[in-house]
């Protein structure tokens, strides 16, 4: 087991669900994950993955896009439909750019293109685990440990619940993360690149339109009139900000 300083994570073993139908690749990935104190369960198909996830709590899911029964996009969507948040790293073929975009929009936190190097895979895994650990341990603003209130909008962080004037909003995991990031910094302007890095947890150069689509969906759920937003404001030529007064 590697020391805490080597992995950048705490020394407690993390549970990973590895969804990969190529048993040789799965075996190698599982072996390398042990180097950063991660124990992996292998699921060889989408249905198998959902059954494993229903039985066991995992700290991370590594999800191949191409699976023999239920494809990775569908698995991702079903995982995100549940109440608990888990980081998802999607493995995609080099030629499937559109699937990578859809995967991010369905809630995948990061993607890695096959063939990949194991050092890069472990770097992505560690980055996602560190981010999840930071969210879970309250390393954000101390006053925001339980909830963020902006006028009639209330975000309960532990429950990952959002209400507007007492009405609960149905948000995806990534929509919640994005709204929480904005609500914590009212008036601060973020570029699309900054949002990809800070909310999605890793650089996604060239995928700024993913931010746009999430903003549009959030406005449709949040704003009384999405064409004239009160909460999520566009700063032309720069990016977006959360209104300073709501």
JOHUSUL-V807825 format. One record per backbone hydrogen bond with DSSP energy under -0.5 kcal/mol. CO is the residue of the C=O (numbers start at 0). NH is the residue of the N-H. If there is no record, write none. Layout:
# JOHUSUL-V807825
co=[CO,CO]
nh=[NH,NH]
This chain:
# JOHUSUL-V807825
co=[2,2,3,13,13,14,14,15,15,16,16,17,17,18,20,21,22,23,24,25,26,27,28,29,31,32,32,33,36,37,38,40,42,44,45,46,47,48,49,50,51,51,58,59,60,60,61,61,62,64,64,68,70,71,72,73,74,75,76,77,78,86,87,87,87,88,89,89,90,91,92,94,95,96,97,98,99,100,101,102,102,103,109,111,113,116,117,118,119,120,121,122,123,124,125,126,127,128,129,130,131,132,133,134,140,141,145,145,147,149,151,152,153,153,154,154,155,155,160,161,162,163,165,166,168,168,171,172,173,174,175,176,177,178,179,180,181,182,184,189,190,191,192,193,194,194,195,195,203,206,206,207,207,208,209,210,211,212,213,214,215,216,217,218,224,225,230,230,232,233,234,234,237,238,239,240,241]
nh=[5,6,7,15,38,58,59,17,40,18,61,19,42,63,22,25,26,27,28,29,30,31,32,33,34,35,37,36,13,39,15,17,19,48,49,50,51,52,53,54,54,55,86,16,62,88,18,63,90,66,71,70,74,75,76,77,78,79,80,81,81,60,89,108,109,62,91,111,64,113,95,96,99,100,101,102,103,104,105,106,107,106,89,91,93,120,121,122,123,124,125,126,127,128,129,130,131,132,133,134,135,136,138,137,143,144,156,157,154,152,164,149,155,162,147,156,159,160,155,168,153,166,167,163,161,170,175,176,177,178,179,180,181,182,183,184,184,185,187,239,194,195,196,197,198,199,199,201,206,209,210,210,211,212,213,214,215,216,217,218,219,220,221,222,227,228,232,242,240,235,237,238,191,234,189,232,186]
